[in-house]
Amino acid sequence: MEVLGEANTIALIGLLGGIALGLAARLGRFCTLGAIEDYLYGADPRRMGMWGVSVGVAIIGTQVLLGTAFVEGSDVAYLSRAWNPLSTVIGGLLFGYGMALTATAATVRSHD
Amino acid sequence: MGLSAYFVMSGPLAHLRVMLFPVVPSSETSQGLAQLLGDFGVAPWVVGIVAGAIIVLASLRTARGKPFQSYALWGALVGLAITSGWVGTHWVATVGFDGETIRTHTFAAPVGDTIFYSMTASGNTVSFSVGSVVGVIIGAAFGSMFKKQFRWEACEDPRELKRQIFGAALMGVGAILAVGCSVGQGIAAFSVLAYSAPVTLIAIFCGAAFGLRQLITGFKVAP
């Protein structure tokens, strides 16, 4: 870290995790929209299951960190602001609808 | 999408957003489900680990006999990548002095951050978001090449281009209002068990189901 500097170290950590996510998307077919589509139109809940495994593993990993006091929960932005449910619901609906609209033609055509 | 996120986060529509949906920092308690249960004398992280284990087990049951191993492994890798963000940024924040914030992989504002960085790099410092977004592009590119699927794609017609740009813009606005995208709220906020995470996920699911229905079957009334 002394050599790289703090900002660069953080960017490097981000880069490595990002590469893992990119590989998971291509090689593992990790995709939120794809999971929803498989589930609703392909009668295949497995990609939803993959999504669930990610959430579960992330929860376990993160909670272990919190439990060992390695990370302070109060430092995390998601927990330190008051929740506005209306904003969450409207934002989520817009995001989901937008996500579906960006589906490629191949996605749509495969159901014609 | 990155642009429209910034447009609402700190751009021309930022004041309107804050007026409609004020951001209130909560000083007293954490907005977490586990902390809520923790009031009954259970350590929050124990609640969290149990909840995580239940979600993993329930997810493993979705396969119903079909091959699921590779899905489970890739899913676990995604979960670990999100955890690695917390670990890494916390380590630097603790060891270092620059006051780096603790964060992990999310993809609404960071795409905007990356665009911003690419325009202002000489007078700016690189950040976790920029590394993460560039990492995803590299990972996805290598993944495609490895599978020999790499190809350039274009929109079929102007209608599709319009639909995709409009969709991406909605994603940016939605993600800022919901304080996170499918990964940011869905996995990262879920991993600290924020109240908002499951609600956002359900809303994203409903929005996507509506959009997919419009694209795939349309809304014609059955004869």
Interface residues (C-beta under 8 A of the other chain):
Chain A: M1 E6 A7 N8 T9 I10 A11 L12 I13 G14 L15 L16 G17 G18 I19 A20 L21 G22 L23 A24 A25 R26 L27 G28 R29 F30 T32 L33 I36 E37 L40 Y41 D44 P45 R46 R47 M48 G49 M50 W51 G52 V53 S54 V55 G56 V57 A58 I59 I60 G61 T62 Q63 V64 L65 L66 G67 F70 V71 G73 S74 D75 V76 A77 Y78 L79 S80 R81 A82 W83 N84 P85 L86 S87 T88 V89 I90 G91 G92 L93 L94 F95 G96 Y97 G98 M99 A100 L101 T102 A103 T104 A105 T107 V108 H111
Chain B: M1 L20 F21 P22 V23 V24 P25 S26 S30 Q31 G32 A34 Q35 A43 P44 W45 V46 G48 I49 A51 G52 A53 I54 I55 V56 L57 A58 S59 L60 R61 T62 A63 R64 K66 F68 S70 Y71 A72 L73 W74 G75 A76 L77 V78 G79 L80 A81 I82 T83 S84 G85 W86 V87 G88 T89 H90 V92 A93 V95 G96 F97 D98 E100 T101 I102 R103 T104 H105 T125 V126 S127 F128 S129 V130 G131 S132 V133 V134 G135 V136 I137 I138 G139 A140 A141 F142 G143 S144 F146 K147 Q149 E153 C155 E156 E160 R163 Q164 F166 G167 A168 A169 L170 M171 G172 V173 G174 A175 I176 L177 A178 V179 G180 C181 S182 V183 Q185 G186 I187 A188 A189 F190 S191 V192 L193 A194 Y195 S196 A197 V199 T200 L201 I202 A203 I204 F205 C206 G207 A208 A209 F210 G211 L212 Q214 L215 I216 T217
